[in-house]
Amino acid sequence: MKIPEKFDSIRPFEPEELPEVYDRLLRSEQFCQIVKYLYPQMPIEVVARKMKGCKSSLEFQLAFCYDFIKNLLKKASLGCDFDCSALDVTRRFTFISNHRDIVLDSAILDVLLYDAGFKTTCEIAIGDNLLLLPWVKDLVRLNKSFIVERNLPMREMLMASRRLAEYMHFVIGEKNDNVWIAQREGRAKDSNDRTQEAVLKMMTMGGTGSLTDRLVQLHLVPLSVSYEFDPCDYLKAKEFQQRRDIAGWRKGAQDDLVSMQTGILGFKGHIHYHAAPCIDDFLRNLDPDLPKNDFYRIVAEHIDHEIHRGYRLYPVNYLAMDLLADNNEHAAYYSEADKAQFEQYLTAQMAKIDLYNKDEAFLRERMLTMYANPAINHFAAL
């Protein structure tokens, strides 16, 4: 398939480019160090031979990423399940999801889709702010990621958004692959997941026809990601206090790296993914004369409703609501043992926060809010 040159700077690598990419990665000392850490019993020459035997990105994912994610879930979770009963596995979709983990949300989805009977995984939207090292950029593009360009001047941002939208339409319509994209830029630090209308506006910069036609062409599926425990909860709470106390505070590149490492390796408890029905029919039933702003608002609200409805709640979510409200209204959903365990967990996570002016009460409230919001939104959706 001939891919238009205008996508060259953002698209994943094509099969004919892989030999050169493998050589570049294997020349990177940092990449080789990580490979030795992940595969201590396997000489780098054996890994190189296995890599070079992969003739496509999907083959690379199945040879390396699939087993890595499976083993990681065994070590760092209590199990992961997926409800995709509303989907036809022979079709291709754009999964628009809430965003809990920088790396794992889409990586786990790839494994779940393959296990569910999809013949392919997803092309993954990833912000260029996470791709500061050349070998990391090579690795994510090898792993079927396409690049979302950020922090550009206004005119360039408009052009980049249009290119991104056109590429997403190309993936669904021409490459016959799935797409994963977060419902907003960055993670909702308080787990109050809301779709940014700007994401939908970007999508309609590609495709043809009306706004409805353009979104229907992407076959949007709201995807709910529910982690029992968020390994990065204490990092997010710390960030809330830094933003509160330090004028103009912004995350640095090192902060993202710490979040990625913590999210990948940290304990997550139970994990559940839920795919809502594709929203094509919902879109087709909208009033064709809706003003643009109303159209984007209504679609965003529908996606939010479907994501919130699809959450799986755990005892910690009910507990967080009751601890915030200082009552036991939801006590039927947890035991005294659950409560003691959660209090212990909060204490341990809070102890990891290294701030010189640590505001314990504020940080605890932020942590509890992260766990309460999915339950609050789920009940509202029902």
C-alpha positions in Angstrom: 0.0 0.0 0.0 1.3 3.5 -0.9 1.1 5.8 2.1 1.0 9.5 1.2 4.3 11.2 2.0 2.6 13.9 4.1 2.3 11.3 6.9 5.9 10.2 6.9 6.9 12.3 9.9 4.1 10.9 12.2 3.2 7.4 11.0 4.5 4.1 12.3 7.2 2.4 10.3 6.5 0.3 7.2 7.9 -3.2 6.8 10.6 -2.1 4.4 11.9 0.4 6.9 12.3 -2.1 9.8 15.8 -3.5 9.1 17.3 0.0 9.4 15.2 0.7 12.5 16.4 -2.5 14.1 20.0 -1.6 13.4 19.5 1.9 14.9 18.0 0.4 18.1 20.7 -2.2 18.5 23.3 0.6 18.2 21.7 2.4 21.1 23.4 1.7 24.4 20.3 2.6 26.4 18.1 0.3 24.4 20.5 -2.6 24.8 20.7 -2.0 28.5 16.9 -2.2 28.8 16.8 -5.4 26.7 19.4 -7.0 29.0 17.3 -6.0 32.0 14.1 -7.5 30.5 15.8 -10.6 29.1 18.7 -11.4 31.4 19.0 -15.0 30.2 19.0 -14.0 26.5 22.2 -12.7 24.8 21.7 -9.5 22.9 22.7 -11.4 19.7 19.7 -13.7 20.1 17.4 -10.8 20.7 18.7 -9.1 17.6 18.2 -12.2 15.5 14.6 -12.5 16.8 13.9 -8.8 16.1 15.3 -9.1 12.6 13.0 -12.0 11.9 10.0 -9.8 12.5 8.9 -8.5 9.0 6.1 -6.2 10.3 5.2 -4.2 13.3 2.4 -6.6 14.2 5.0 -9.5 14.1 7.2 -7.5 16.4 4.4 -6.9 18.8 3.5 -10.6 18.9 7.1 -11.7 19.3 8.0 -9.2 22.0 5.2 -7.0 23.4 2.5 -9.6 23.8 4.4 -11.8 26.2 5.9 -8.8 28.0 2.4 -7.4 28.8 1.1 -10.9 29.7 4.0 -11.4 32.2 3.7 -7.9 33.5 0.0 -8.4 34.3 0.8 -11.6 36.2 3.3 -9.8 38.3 1.7 -6.3 38.8 -2.0 -7.0 38.8 -4.6 -9.4 40.1 -5.9 -10.1 36.6 -7.3 -8.2 33.6 -10.6 -8.9 31.7 -12.3 -7.3 28.7 -15.9 -7.0 27.7 -16.1 -6.4 24.0 -19.4 -8.2 23.5 -20.9 -5.1 21.8 -18.3 -5.3 18.9 -17.9 -7.2 15.7 -14.3 -8.4 15.8 -14.1 -8.4 12.0 -14.6 -4.6 11.8 -12.1 -1.8 12.6 -12.7 0.9 15.2 -11.3 4.1 16.7 -11.2 3.4 20.5 -11.5 6.7 22.4 -10.8 6.0 26.0 -10.2 7.5 29.4 -6.5 7.6 30.2 -5.0 6.1 33.4 -1.5 5.0 32.4 0.8 6.7 29.9 2.1 3.5 28.4 -0.2 0.6 29.5 -3.7 1.8 28.5 -3.1 1.1 24.8 -0.5 -1.7 25.3 -3.0 -3.8 27.3 -5.7 -3.1 24.8 -3.6 -4.5 22.0 -3.3 -7.8 23.9 -7.0 -7.9 24.8 -8.0 -7.2 21.2 -5.8 -10.0 19.9 -7.1 -12.4 22.5 -10.7 -11.5 21.7 -10.2 -12.5 18.1 -9.3 -9.3 16.3 -6.7 -10.1 13.6 -4.8 -6.9 14.3 -4.0 -4.6 17.2 -4.2 -0.7 17.3 -2.3 2.2 15.9 -1.7 4.3 19.0 -1.8 8.1 19.3 1.2 9.3 21.4 2.3 12.8 22.2 5.7 13.9 21.0 6.4 15.3 24.5 7.1 11.7 25.6 9.6 11.0 22.7 12.6 13.1 23.7 15.1 10.3 23.0 15.6 9.1 19.4 15.6 5.4 20.3 12.3 5.8 22.2 10.8 7.5 19.2 12.0 4.6 17.0 10.6 2.0 19.5 7.1 3.5 19.7 6.8 3.9 15.9 8.0 0.3 15.6 5.2 -0.5 18.0 2.5 0.9 15.7 2.3 4.4 17.3 1.7 7.6 15.4 2.8 10.9 16.7 0.6 13.8 18.0 2.6 17.0 17.6 2.2 19.4 20.5 3.4 22.9 21.6 3.6 24.3 18.0 2.8 27.9 16.9 -0.9 28.4 16.0 -0.6 28.1 12.3 1.7 25.0 12.5 -0.6 23.4 15.1 -3.6 23.8 12.7 -1.7 22.0 9.9 -0.5 19.3 12.3 -4.0 18.7 13.6 -5.3 18.4 10.0 -2.6 15.9 9.2 -3.3 13.9 12.3 -7.0 13.7 11.5 -6.4 12.8 7.9 -4.0 10.0 9.0 -6.6 8.6 11.5 -9.1 8.4 8.6 -6.5 6.8 6.4 -5.7 4.1 9.1 -9.4 3.2 9.4 -10.4 3.6 5.8 -7.4 2.5 3.8 -5.0 0.5 6.1 -7.9 -1.4 7.7 -6.5 -1.1 11.2 -7.8 0.0 14.6 -6.9 3.3 16.3 -6.5 4.1 20.0 -6.7 7.7 21.2 -7.2 9.2 24.7 -10.4 11.3 25.2 -8.2 14.3 26.2 -4.7 15.5 26.1 -2.9 14.0 29.1 -4.4 12.0 31.9 -7.2 13.3 34.1 -5.2 13.6 37.3 -8.3 13.5 39.5 -9.9 10.6 37.4 -12.8 12.9 36.5 -12.7 11.7 32.9 -14.2 14.1 30.4 -13.8 14.2 26.6 -12.2 17.3 25.2 -14.3 18.7 22.4 -11.0 19.7 20.8 -10.2 16.1 20.2 -13.5 15.6 18.3 -12.9 18.9 16.4 -9.5 17.6 15.3 -11.1 14.3 14.1 -13.5 16.2 11.8 -10.6 17.9 10.1 -10.2 14.7 8.2 -12.7 12.6 6.1 -15.5 13.9 3.9 -19.0 15.2 4.1 -20.8 16.6 7.2 -19.4 16.6 10.7 -21.5 13.5 11.4 -20.2 11.7 8.3 -16.6 12.4 9.3 -17.0 10.9 12.8 -19.0 8.0 11.5 -16.1 7.2 9.1 -13.9 6.7 12.2 -16.3 4.2 13.9 -15.8 5.6 17.4 -16.0 3.2 20.3 -16.0 4.7 23.9 -13.6 2.5 25.9 -13.6 2.4 29.8 -10.4 1.5 31.6 -10.8 0.7 35.3 -7.7 0.0 37.4 -8.4 -0.9 41.0 -5.2 0.8 42.2 -3.3 3.6 40.3 0.4 3.2 40.9 0.9 6.9 40.0 -1.8 8.2 42.4 0.8 9.6 44.8 2.7 11.3 41.9 -0.5 12.9 40.7 -1.3 14.1 44.3 2.2 15.6 44.6 1.6 17.4 41.3 -1.6 18.9 42.6 0.3 20.4 45.5 3.1 21.6 43.3 0.7 23.4 41.0 -1.1 24.9 44.0 2.0 26.2 45.7 4.5 27.0 42.9 3.5 29.7 40.5 3.9 28.6 36.9 5.1 25.1 37.9 5.2 22.7 35.0 6.2 19.0 34.7 9.6 18.3 33.3 10.7 15.4 31.0 12.1 13.5 34.0 8.6 13.6 35.6 7.1 11.9 32.6 9.8 9.2 32.7 9.2 8.6 36.4 5.4 8.3 35.7 6.0 5.9 32.9 8.2 3.6 35.0 6.0 3.8 38.0 2.8 3.1 36.0 4.4 0.1 34.2 5.9 -1.6 37.2 3.6 -0.6 40.0 0.8 -2.8 41.4 -2.6 -2.2 39.8 -4.9 -4.7 41.5 -7.8 -5.8 39.2 -8.0 -4.3 35.7 -11.2 -4.2 33.6 -11.7 -2.9 30.0 -15.2 -2.3 28.7 -16.0 -1.4 25.1 -19.3 0.4 24.6 -21.2 -0.1 21.3 -19.8 1.9 18.4 -21.6 5.3 18.3 -22.2 5.4 14.5 -26.0 4.9 15.0 -26.1 7.6 17.8 -24.3 10.0 15.4 -26.7 9.3 12.5 -29.7 10.0 14.7 -28.5 13.5 15.7 -30.4 16.5 14.3 -28.4 17.4 11.1 -29.1 21.1 11.7 -27.4 21.2 15.1 -25.1 24.2 15.5 -21.4 23.1 15.5 -20.8 23.9 19.1 -23.9 21.9 20.2 -22.8 19.0 18.0 -19.4 18.6 19.6 -20.8 19.1 23.1 -23.5 16.5 22.7 -21.1 13.9 21.2 -18.6 14.5 23.9 -21.3 14.1 26.6 -22.4 10.8 25.0 -18.9 9.4 24.9 -18.5 10.4 28.6 -21.8 8.8 29.5 -20.7 5.5 27.8 -17.3 5.6 29.4 -18.7 6.3 32.9 -21.3 3.6 32.4 -18.7 1.1 31.5 -16.5 1.5 34.6 -16.0 -1.4 36.9 -16.1 -0.2 40.6 -14.0 -1.8 43.3 -14.3 -1.5 47.1 -11.7 1.3 47.1 -14.1 3.5 45.0 -16.9 3.2 47.4 -14.6 3.6 50.4 -13.1 6.8 48.9 -16.6 8.3 48.5 -17.5 7.5 52.2 -14.1 8.7 53.5 -14.5 12.0 51.7 -18.1 12.5 53.0 -17.2 11.1 56.4 -20.1 8.6 56.4 -20.7 5.0 55.6 -23.4 5.4 53.0 -21.9 2.7 50.7 -20.8 0.3 53.4 -22.6 -2.5 51.7 -19.9 -2.6 49.0 -16.9 -3.1 51.3 -15.9 -4.8 54.5 -14.0 -3.6 57.5 -11.0 -5.6 56.2 -11.3 -3.7 52.8 -11.3 -0.4 54.8 -8.3 -1.3 56.9 -6.4 -2.4 53.8 -7.2 0.8 51.9 -6.2 3.0 54.8 -2.9 1.1 54.9 -2.5 1.5 51.2 -3.1 5.3 51.4 -0.6 5.7 54.2 2.1 3.8 52.2 1.4 5.9 49.1 1.4 9.2 51.0 4.8 8.2 52.5 6.3 8.2 49.0 5.5 11.9 48.4 8.8 13.8 48.9 7.7 17.5 49.4 9.4 19.7 52.0 6.1 21.5 52.8 4.0 18.4 52.6 0.3 19.2 53.1 -1.0 15.8 54.4 -4.7 16.8 54.5 -4.7 18.2 51.0 -2.7 15.3 49.6 -5.1 12.7 51.2 -8.1 14.6 49.9 -6.6 14.5 46.4 -5.9 10.8 46.6 -9.4 10.0 47.8 -10.9 12.2 45.1 -9.1 10.1 42.4 -10.7 7.0 43.7 -14.1 8.5 44.3 -14.7 10.2 41.0 -15.2 7.0 38.9 -17.9 5.9 41.3 -19.5 9.4 41.3 -19.5 9.5 37.5 -20.7 5.9 37.2 -23.7 6.4 39.4 -24.6 9.6 37.5 -24.4 7.7 34.2 -26.7 5.0 35.5 
